[in-house]
């Protein structure tokens, strides 16, 4: 899966991309790379009772990296 970070949020490519006046259906990995998309690497994290996971995005030269942070579930969220 490919994506890019836009203002810190993960954006996935559309199934249809308009480029140079052409409509590209189901763009190839090469096309996505040319458009600035990178492969997404998901790092696993175990579930932890009383917490939920929030994704944290970063990138390096070759990949978008998805890590997770634990956030404690409060009583307000349970109501």
Backbone as JSON, one array per atom type, in Angstrom:
{
  "sequence": "XXXXXXXXXXXXXXXXXXXXXXXXXXXXXXXXXXXXXXXXXXXXXXXXXXXXXXXXXXXXXXXXXXXXXXXXXXXXXXX",
  "N": [[0.84, -1.16, 0.0], [0.49, 2.24, -0.75], [1.17, 5.66, 0.19], [1.07, 9.14, 1.22], [2.3, 11.81, 3.27], [0.38, 14.53, 4.19], [0.35, 17.57, 5.52], [0.89, 16.27, 7.95], [-0.98, 14.24, 8.03], [-1.99, 11.0, 6.96], [-2.39, 10.25, 3.6], [-4.04, 8.46, 1.16], [-3.61, 7.15, -2.17], [-5.79, 7.95, -4.92], [-8.01, 5.85, -6.84], [-8.27, 6.68, -9.39], [-6.29, 8.84, -11.19], [-5.5, 12.0, -12.39], [-3.21, 13.08, -14.7], [-1.04, 15.1, -16.49], [-3.07, 15.67, -18.33], [-4.11, 13.17, -18.81], [-6.12, 10.4, -17.81], [-5.46, 8.17, -15.33], [-6.1, 4.94, -14.5], [-6.15, 2.85, -11.7], [-3.3, 3.31, -10.77], [0.15, 2.41, -11.24], [2.8, 1.18, -9.06], [5.15, 2.47, -9.76], [4.19, 4.81, -11.01], [2.86, 5.95, -8.82], [5.05, 6.42, -7.15], [6.4, 8.36, -8.65], [4.64, 10.41, -8.28], [5.06, 11.13, -5.7], [4.22, 9.4, -3.69], [4.79, 6.91, -1.19], [5.79, 3.59, -0.08], [3.88, 2.15, 2.58], [4.71, 1.44, 5.87], [3.66, -0.47, 8.45], [3.97, -0.53, 11.87], [3.67, -2.89, 14.4], [1.69, -3.07, 17.39], [0.79, -4.14, 20.57], [-2.51, -4.71, 21.96], [-3.68, -2.94, 24.81], [-5.13, -3.13, 27.86], [-7.55, -0.78, 28.92], [-6.62, 1.27, 27.42], [-6.48, 3.01, 24.26], [-5.33, 2.89, 20.85], [-3.51, 5.3, 19.02], [-2.68, 6.34, 15.82], [0.58, 7.37, 14.74], [2.31, 9.23, 12.46], [5.21, 9.15, 10.39], [8.01, 9.75, 8.23], [10.6, 8.47, 6.14], [13.34, 8.53, 3.86], [12.47, 6.52, 2.1], [10.01, 5.37, 2.93], [6.67, 5.62, 4.37], [5.97, 5.65, 7.73], [4.04, 4.02, 10.12], [3.43, 4.3, 13.38], [2.28, 3.7, 16.75], [0.64, 5.25, 19.53], [-0.22, 4.84, 22.96], [-3.26, 5.8, 24.44], [-4.89, 6.68, 27.32], [-8.04, 5.42, 28.26], [-10.61, 7.35, 29.42], [-13.08, 7.97, 31.99], [-14.94, 9.77, 30.96], [-14.97, 9.18, 28.25], [-16.19, 6.73, 28.27], [-18.87, 7.19, 28.81]],
  "CA": [[0.0, 0.0, 0.0], [1.24, 3.48, -0.87], [0.54, 6.84, 0.73], [1.96, 10.27, 1.46], [1.89, 12.65, 4.38], [-0.03, 15.88, 3.83], [0.12, 18.28, 6.79], [0.96, 15.32, 9.04], [-2.02, 13.2, 7.93], [-1.76, 10.0, 5.92], [-3.29, 10.34, 2.46], [-3.9, 7.33, 0.24], [-3.86, 7.57, -3.55], [-7.1, 7.64, -5.51], [-7.97, 4.79, -7.87], [-8.17, 7.4, -10.66], [-5.43, 10.0, -11.05], [-5.35, 12.78, -13.61], [-1.82, 13.56, -14.82], [-0.69, 15.56, -17.85], [-4.26, 15.57, -19.18], [-4.52, 11.78, -18.97], [-6.74, 9.76, -16.66], [-4.79, 6.91, -15.05], [-6.89, 4.06, -13.65], [-5.31, 1.93, -10.93], [-1.9, 3.65, -11.06], [1.18, 1.45, -10.84], [3.71, 1.63, -8.0], [6.08, 3.41, -10.38], [3.46, 6.07, -11.17], [2.65, 6.51, -7.48], [6.35, 6.93, -6.69], [6.65, 9.61, -9.37], [3.72, 11.42, -7.73], [5.45, 11.42, -4.32], [3.73, 8.41, -2.75], [5.8, 5.96, -0.71], [5.21, 2.42, 0.57], [3.53, 2.35, 3.99], [5.2, 0.41, 6.79], [2.88, -0.46, 9.7], [4.61, -1.17, 13.0], [2.64, -3.5, 15.24], [1.68, -2.79, 18.81], [-0.21, -4.99, 21.24], [-3.59, -4.04, 22.68], [-3.4, -2.75, 26.22], [-6.41, -2.88, 28.52], [-7.71, 0.56, 29.46], [-6.02, 2.24, 26.5], [-6.7, 2.81, 22.84], [-4.14, 3.22, 20.08], [-3.61, 6.42, 18.09], [-1.56, 6.27, 14.89], [1.52, 8.48, 14.63], [2.93, 9.07, 11.15], [6.49, 9.77, 10.09], [8.52, 9.23, 6.97], [12.02, 8.57, 5.85], [13.59, 8.68, 2.42], [11.84, 5.49, 1.29], [8.74, 4.85, 3.44], [5.82, 6.24, 5.37], [5.98, 4.74, 8.87], [2.9, 4.18, 11.02], [3.62, 3.81, 14.74], [1.09, 3.95, 17.56], [0.79, 5.66, 20.91], [-1.33, 4.47, 23.82], [-3.98, 6.88, 25.1], [-5.73, 6.08, 28.35], [-9.49, 5.61, 28.17], [-11.1, 7.99, 30.63], [-14.51, 7.75, 32.28], [-15.71, 10.61, 30.07], [-15.12, 8.48, 26.98], [-17.06, 5.56, 28.46], [-20.27, 7.61, 28.95]],
  "C": [[0.89, 1.23, 0.0], [0.45, 4.64, -0.27], [1.54, 7.97, 0.79], [1.41, 11.07, 2.62], [1.59, 14.05, 3.85], [-0.43, 16.57, 5.12], [0.03, 17.3, 7.96], [-0.07, 14.21, 9.0], [-1.69, 12.26, 6.76], [-2.83, 10.12, 4.84], [-3.0, 9.17, 1.53], [-4.22, 7.78, -1.17], [-5.26, 7.17, -4.01], [-6.92, 6.52, -6.54], [-7.85, 5.4, -9.27], [-7.36, 8.66, -10.4], [-5.32, 10.69, -12.4], [-3.94, 13.35, -13.63], [-1.52, 13.9, -16.27], [-1.86, 15.39, -18.81], [-4.76, 14.16, -19.41], [-5.16, 11.28, -17.68], [-6.1, 8.38, -16.48], [-5.65, 6.12, -14.08], [-5.97, 3.06, -12.98], [-3.83, 2.16, -11.2], [-0.91, 2.62, -10.51], [2.01, 2.03, -9.7], [4.69, 2.66, -8.54], [5.43, 4.79, -10.54], [3.25, 6.74, -9.82], [3.94, 7.1, -6.93], [6.68, 8.26, -7.36], [5.79, 10.75, -8.83], [3.99, 11.72, -6.25], [4.91, 10.46, -3.28], [4.85, 7.44, -2.4], [5.09, 4.74, -0.12], [4.96, 2.71, 2.06], [4.0, 1.16, 4.79], [4.43, 0.55, 8.11], [3.66, -1.2, 10.77], [3.53, -1.67, 13.95], [2.81, -3.1, 16.69], [0.55, -3.62, 19.41], [-1.31, -4.13, 21.85], [-3.24, -3.99, 24.16], [-4.71, -2.35, 26.89], [-6.44, -1.5, 29.15], [-7.13, 1.66, 28.58], [-6.52, 1.98, 25.09], [-5.46, 3.31, 22.1], [-4.44, 4.37, 19.11], [-2.42, 6.34, 17.14], [-0.73, 7.55, 14.89], [2.31, 8.24, 13.34], [4.26, 9.79, 11.07], [6.94, 9.22, 8.75], [10.03, 9.34, 6.93], [12.17, 8.68, 4.34], [12.76, 7.72, 1.57], [10.43, 5.1, 1.69], [7.97, 5.86, 4.28], [5.75, 5.23, 6.5], [4.8, 5.06, 9.78], [3.25, 3.49, 12.33], [2.34, 4.14, 15.51], [1.48, 4.41, 18.95], [-0.43, 5.18, 21.68], [-1.94, 5.74, 24.41], [-4.95, 6.23, 26.07], [-7.19, 6.42, 28.12], [-9.95, 6.21, 29.49], [-12.58, 7.71, 30.82], [-15.39, 8.57, 31.34], [-15.94, 9.92, 28.73], [-16.06, 7.29, 27.09], [-18.54, 5.94, 28.54], [-20.97, 7.73, 27.63]]
}
